[in-house]
Amino acid sequence: MRLRAALLVAGVALVAAAAAAGDVPHWNVWLCRPGLNVNYCNTDLSTTVFWPDGTNSTIKINDAKTPIDCFYVYPTVSLERRGNADLKIQTEEKTTAIAQAARFSQVCRVFAPVYRQTTIYGGGDHELAYQDVLAAWRDYLAHWNNGRGVVLIGHSQGAGMLEQLIKEQDASMRKLLVSALLLGGDVSVGGDERFAGVPACHSLSQTGCIVAYSSWNRTPPGDAGEQGVAKPGQHVLCVNPAAPAGGSGPVTPIFPWFLPEGILPGLLKPQPSTTWVALPELYTARCVRAGARSWLLITRIQHAGDPRPSAQPILSPSMGLHAADINIALGALITLVRSETAAYLAHH
């Protein structure tokens, strides 16, 4: 037992020394990353657009320069019957990365590690999951970043992983931060609206800041929306990606037809001819705050004869549109990242 403990200590010391010397080991399990034989964020982004008058059209998204990177951590998706998932790439991880992260390839190189997340069955080791994310982040910084700006993107458990990463990393990380999209994770802030020293975003051109929200199509019940509040005077942060300065703005749901996440509770007719579907001019969004709680309220725009279905909760009444947090506003999120990128590059 003593020998085993001594070897463990020595191993930790060797890893620390290697990291200090810049010899950071590679994280070898990625869903998305440049150079992969199979990159699940490298998909055809052609989109079928369904309009309020019942017509549809198809648009092709052209390849664009991607001068920054995105580091994406997926939410709780593993269906493995254990506390922590393994590192095998399974269907749930693939489809979620495509649905939530692939569209960002228009504006950034996307890096998405596989990690031993805690599963829906509970009882898992949060620290084990976080150490995987941390190892992947260190690999990215050491071998891929080369001084490029980074957008952190996380949803639910993934947002929690990135919250911890932001808390624990040094100031050098802040210099690279274009923004952090921490969605569906109840980011708790004080009166200055800062999280671990990082401020909330309040304009389309602000950088080094946080966008956070949980989406609802109604007022949440009283026991929802403040799980992240730990201290008096704190509240859950809500930043509307369509109007960071405040007020209401239009959001466009964009999603793959095979993972509609409640955005599409019924079938669209005709059947889309592309993987991707967009529903413009369907919703507006605004942040609502009630005491320590806050949420992104999604409101349908009324068009006479609009045949498109309304988004519905698919997880539980206490979680609202949680499954759709990213895709319900994906058009606005991509526009925001594009604008932030221009501002970041202008100053770096």
C-alpha positions as MATLAB code, in Angstrom:
seq = 'MRLRAALLVAGVALVAAAAAAGDVPHWNVWLCRPGLNVNYCNTDLSTTVFWPDGTNSTIKINDAKTPIDCFYVYPTVSLERRGNADLKIQTEEKTTAIAQAARFSQVCRVFAPVYRQTTIYGGGDHELAYQDVLAAWRDYLAHWNNGRGVVLIGHSQGAGMLEQLIKEQDASMRKLLVSALLLGGDVSVGGDERFAGVPACHSLSQTGCIVAYSSWNRTPPGDAGEQGVAKPGQHVLCVNPAAPAGGSGPVTPIFPWFLPEGILPGLLKPQPSTTWVALPELYTARCVRAGARSWLLITRIQHAGDPRPSAQPILSPSMGLHAADINIALGALITLVRSETAAYLAHH';
ca = [
       0.000    0.000    0.000;
       2.838    2.396    0.903;
       4.649    1.577   -2.344;
       1.466    2.215   -4.335;
       0.981    5.577   -2.615;
       4.612    6.520   -3.239;
       4.300    5.643   -6.929;
       1.124    7.716   -7.178;
       2.858   10.737   -5.635;
       5.818   10.286   -7.964;
       3.500   10.019  -10.953;
       1.716   13.223  -10.039;
       5.079   14.964   -9.635;
       6.208   13.757  -13.073;
       3.025   15.004  -14.720;
       3.386   18.364  -13.001;
       7.026   18.625  -14.086;
       6.172   17.697  -17.652;
       3.419   20.299  -17.756;
       5.761   22.933  -16.344;
       8.297   22.075  -19.036;
       5.679   22.380  -21.745;
       5.581   18.629  -22.456;
       1.807   18.352  -22.105;
       0.438   14.935  -23.098;
      -2.147   14.738  -25.846;
      -5.791   14.097  -25.054;
      -6.636   11.462  -27.618;
     -10.425   11.237  -27.527;
     -12.121   14.039  -29.462;
     -15.494   14.400  -31.125;
     -14.354   17.502  -32.986;
     -10.869   18.775  -33.739;
      -8.939   19.727  -36.864;
      -7.159   16.780  -38.436;
      -9.467   14.030  -37.180;
     -10.374   11.272  -39.629;
     -13.967   11.664  -38.437;
     -14.828   15.149  -37.205;
     -18.429   15.324  -36.025;
     -18.433   19.121  -36.284;
     -17.477   18.989  -39.965;
     -20.912   18.579  -41.509;
     -22.780   19.947  -44.493;
     -24.596   22.983  -43.086;
     -27.136   23.326  -45.897;
     -30.424   24.290  -44.247;
     -34.108   24.038  -45.035;
     -35.776   27.252  -43.881;
     -39.474   27.110  -43.002;
     -41.176   30.523  -43.212;
     -44.303   31.836  -41.449;
     -46.400   31.664  -44.640;
     -45.853   27.916  -44.953;
     -43.259   28.094  -47.723;
     -39.727   26.774  -47.433;
     -36.404   27.351  -49.111;
     -32.940   25.819  -48.980;
     -29.792   27.788  -48.260;
     -26.191   26.656  -48.455;
     -23.694   27.841  -45.858;
     -20.358   28.563  -47.499;
     -17.051   27.828  -45.832;
     -15.628   30.843  -44.042;
     -12.350   31.844  -42.448;
     -12.207   30.820  -38.807;
      -9.619   33.008  -37.062;
     -10.614   31.888  -33.551;
     -11.361   28.587  -31.824;
     -14.303   27.192  -29.877;
     -13.853   24.733  -27.015;
     -17.134   22.892  -26.508;
     -18.206   20.599  -23.639;
     -21.438   18.667  -24.136;
     -24.256   18.231  -21.565;
     -25.415   15.104  -19.741;
     -26.179   12.693  -22.579;
     -24.610    9.356  -21.667;
     -27.059    6.497  -21.208;
     -24.449    4.154  -19.762;
     -25.704    2.476  -16.588;
     -22.849    3.610  -14.374;
     -21.864    6.693  -12.414;
     -19.342    7.946  -14.953;
     -19.356    7.291  -18.671;
     -16.372    5.669  -20.350;
     -14.352    7.325  -23.106;
     -15.953    5.485  -26.022;
     -17.593    7.732  -28.601;
     -21.218    6.655  -28.686;
     -24.317    7.800  -30.553;
     -25.450   10.253  -27.860;
     -22.142   12.133  -27.875;
     -21.987   12.197  -31.685;
     -25.484   13.526  -32.254;
     -25.228   16.105  -29.481;
     -21.935   17.479  -30.806;
     -23.453   17.774  -34.272;
     -26.606   19.444  -32.968;
     -25.009   21.915  -30.568;
     -21.482   22.548  -31.844;
     -21.228   21.859  -35.574;
     -22.890   25.137  -36.647;
     -20.182   27.095  -34.833;
     -17.719   25.803  -37.435;
     -18.871   28.805  -39.501;
     -17.047   31.103  -37.083;
     -14.380   29.007  -35.318;
     -12.377   25.823  -35.327;
     -14.309   23.568  -32.961;
     -12.594   21.421  -30.334;
     -14.873   19.015  -28.457;
     -13.325   16.424  -26.129;
     -14.977   13.247  -24.940;
     -14.978   13.103  -21.138;
     -16.075   10.668  -18.435;
     -19.126   12.681  -17.548;
     -21.504   11.807  -14.754;
     -24.427    9.971  -16.309;
     -28.167   10.376  -15.875;
     -28.059    7.544  -13.307;
     -26.171    9.651  -10.748;
     -23.562    8.669   -8.211;
     -20.680    9.595  -10.477;
     -17.427   11.370   -9.672;
     -17.612   15.013  -10.778;
     -13.872   15.491  -10.289;
     -13.068   12.580  -12.619;
     -15.165   14.238  -15.321;
     -13.545   17.610  -14.740;
     -10.002   16.219  -14.858;
     -10.744   14.872  -18.348;
     -11.954   18.281  -19.510;
      -8.932   19.934  -17.901;
      -6.546   17.504  -19.607;
      -8.176   18.190  -22.975;
      -7.988   21.954  -22.369;
      -4.276   21.725  -21.514;
      -3.671   19.645  -24.643;
      -5.501   22.238  -26.721;
      -3.499   25.123  -25.233;
      -0.164   23.350  -25.620;
      -0.565   21.968  -29.126;
      -3.317   23.832  -30.958;
      -3.996   27.314  -29.650;
      -0.954   29.294  -30.802;
      -2.335   32.490  -29.308;
      -5.746   32.305  -31.000;
      -8.829   33.688  -29.277;
     -11.193   31.117  -27.763;
     -14.933   30.894  -27.212;
     -15.892   28.469  -24.444;
     -19.221   26.730  -25.134;
     -20.884   24.478  -22.594;
     -24.403   23.288  -21.894;
     -25.766   21.964  -18.596;
     -23.086   19.634  -17.153;
     -20.751   20.987  -19.827;
     -21.385   24.534  -18.623;
     -20.546   23.405  -15.085;
     -17.244   21.958  -16.288;
     -16.331   25.256  -17.933;
     -17.405   27.267  -14.881;
     -14.873   25.292  -12.860;
     -12.251   25.745  -15.568;
     -12.736   29.525  -15.520;
     -12.495   29.601  -11.724;
      -9.267   27.630  -11.615;
      -7.295   28.987  -14.559;
      -4.917   31.935  -14.300;
      -5.120   35.358  -15.896;
      -3.395   34.177  -19.085;
      -6.615   32.375  -20.009;
      -8.547   35.651  -19.805;
      -6.325   37.141  -22.517;
      -7.490   34.441  -24.931;
     -11.162   34.564  -23.962;
     -13.409   35.926  -26.698;
     -16.455   34.919  -24.662;
     -17.898   32.060  -22.627;
     -21.323   30.681  -23.529;
     -22.376   28.909  -20.318;
     -25.900   27.774  -21.079;
     -28.380   25.923  -18.915;
     -25.963   25.918  -15.977;
     -27.328   28.568  -13.562;
     -24.228   30.779  -13.392;
     -24.388   32.664  -10.096;
     -23.105   36.259   -9.929;
     -23.161   39.132   -7.477;
     -24.347   42.674   -7.967;
     -21.446   43.446  -10.301;
     -22.539   40.588  -12.606;
     -19.106   38.999  -12.571;
     -18.262   35.323  -12.349;
     -14.742   34.564  -11.093;
     -13.751   38.042  -12.237;
     -15.251   37.639  -15.726;
     -18.079   40.109  -16.470;
     -21.389   39.462  -18.161;
     -21.622   40.455  -21.825;
     -23.596   43.655  -22.371;
     -23.040   44.314  -26.077;
     -22.452   42.440  -29.316;
     -18.902   43.757  -29.442;
     -17.848   43.131  -25.837;
     -15.207   40.443  -25.408;
     -13.782   38.515  -22.479;
     -17.284   38.140  -21.066;
     -19.997   35.593  -20.270;
     -23.336   34.784  -21.898;
     -25.521   32.613  -19.688;
     -29.200   31.726  -19.570;
     -31.770   28.974  -19.164;
     -34.664   29.091  -21.609;
     -38.347   28.876  -20.762;
     -41.543   29.430  -22.710;
     -43.409   30.423  -19.516;
     -42.647   31.636  -16.003;
     -40.727   28.860  -14.210;
     -42.200   27.324  -11.058;
     -40.906   28.795   -7.806;
     -38.394   26.006   -7.152;
     -36.673   26.367  -10.530;
     -33.999   28.707  -11.752;
     -31.813   29.413   -8.723;
     -29.842   26.216   -8.164;
     -26.586   28.068   -8.704;
     -27.167   30.677   -5.984;
     -24.954   29.956   -2.995;
     -24.606   33.272   -1.156;
     -26.889   36.148   -0.125;
     -26.889   38.926   -2.680;
     -26.194   36.592   -5.587;
     -28.511   35.905   -8.501;
     -28.566   33.668  -11.542;
     -27.171   35.417  -14.597;
     -29.231   35.862  -17.756;
     -27.747   37.434  -20.878;
     -29.929   37.504  -23.982;
     -27.701   36.585  -26.963;
     -30.062   38.478  -29.272;
     -29.926   41.652  -27.160;
     -27.050   41.596  -24.650;
     -27.656   45.214  -23.663;
     -31.172   44.302  -22.505;
     -34.661   44.102  -23.883;
     -36.145   41.769  -26.447;
     -34.652   40.423  -29.657;
     -35.487   37.831  -32.317;
     -34.003   34.354  -32.027;
     -33.925   31.764  -34.794;
     -34.071   28.078  -33.871;
     -31.624   25.998  -35.922;
     -31.371   22.264  -35.348;
     -30.822   18.934  -37.128;
     -34.097   17.202  -37.931;
     -32.931   14.059  -36.088;
     -32.537   15.888  -32.736;
     -35.248   18.567  -32.467;
     -35.087   18.709  -28.621;
     -38.676   19.867  -28.250;
     -38.283   22.708  -30.766;
     -40.182   20.550  -33.206;
     -42.820   18.519  -31.338;
     -44.551   17.578  -34.592;
     -43.507   16.825  -38.149;
     -42.666   19.561  -40.601;
     -44.199   19.231  -44.031;
     -42.735   18.743  -46.523;
     -39.944   16.564  -45.162;
     -36.737   18.627  -45.051;
     -34.267   17.842  -47.826;
     -31.310   18.799  -45.610;
     -29.968   17.735  -42.221;
     -30.545   21.229  -40.825;
     -33.806   23.092  -40.249;
     -34.261   26.775  -39.405;
     -37.408   28.555  -38.191;
     -36.894   32.329  -38.565;
     -39.413   34.941  -37.412;
     -40.910   32.498  -34.929;
     -39.676   33.676  -31.511;
     -38.380   36.624  -29.563;
     -36.396   36.292  -26.347;
     -35.872   38.502  -23.315;
     -34.314   38.030  -19.896;
     -36.640   38.088  -16.904;
     -35.442   38.379  -13.317;
     -37.410   37.676  -10.152;
     -35.272   38.001   -7.033;
     -32.375   35.559   -7.277;
     -33.921   33.769  -10.237;
     -33.642   34.699  -13.892;
     -34.471   33.051  -17.196;
     -34.616   33.653  -20.938;
     -38.288   33.900  -21.813;
     -39.046   32.603  -25.310;
     -42.201   34.132  -26.788;
     -43.861   33.121  -30.032;
     -44.418   35.771  -32.695;
     -47.977   35.578  -33.934;
     -48.343   35.269  -37.715;
     -51.762   34.580  -39.209;
     -51.842   31.045  -40.565;
     -48.324   30.151  -39.410;
     -48.301   26.307  -39.558;
     -45.064   25.807  -37.627;
     -45.359   24.078  -34.223;
     -44.303   25.715  -30.955;
     -41.429   24.446  -28.821;
     -42.396   22.319  -25.833;
     -40.555   21.020  -22.730;
     -39.461   17.412  -23.220;
     -37.555   16.684  -19.981;
     -39.785   17.753  -17.090;
     -42.020   20.720  -16.189;
     -39.322   21.977  -13.797;
     -36.714   22.211  -16.571;
     -38.535   24.273  -19.176;
     -36.870   24.309  -22.597;
     -33.587   23.063  -21.119;
     -33.034   20.485  -23.872;
     -33.289   23.278  -26.455;
     -31.172   25.907  -24.645;
     -28.584   26.145  -27.431;
     -30.618   25.349  -30.527;
     -33.617   27.565  -29.716;
     -31.318   30.594  -30.074;
     -28.541   29.155  -32.228;
     -28.911   31.778  -34.952;
     -28.433   34.579  -32.419;
     -25.518   32.793  -30.717;
     -23.611   32.446  -33.999;
     -24.278   36.093  -34.873;
     -23.013   37.104  -31.431;
     -19.810   35.055  -31.739;
     -19.153   36.494  -35.203;
     -19.531   40.035  -33.864;
     -17.380   39.340  -30.793;
     -14.712   37.801  -33.003;
     -14.468   40.956  -35.117;
     -14.122   43.056  -31.962;
     -11.522   40.696  -30.478;
      -9.386   40.678  -33.628;
      -9.529   44.462  -33.831;
      -7.733   44.673  -30.486;
      -5.311   41.744  -30.760;
];
